Amino acid sequence: VPLLIVSAPGSTPGRRIAQPVSLRDLAATIVDLAGHPDGHSLGGRSLRPLLAEGGTVETSPVIAEVSHGIN
């Protein structure tokens, strides 16, 4: 994700994360921030630890695909 802005209670304002993250992690993060325990069942990982100063999460592979269509 080139730019993802998340504002949550307890997060560090203006924190820039250099680690690659995916949009598939967004739903799991929102569910985690809401306090629901089953965010991991959505297929992504919660990025909540990255919102705190010095937090880390396990990296996931970066995958890109380009489709040239039928032409």
Secondary structure, DSSP 4 states (H G I P E B T S, - for coil): --------TTPPTT----S---THHHHHHHHHHTT-TTGGGGSS---HHHHSTT-----------------
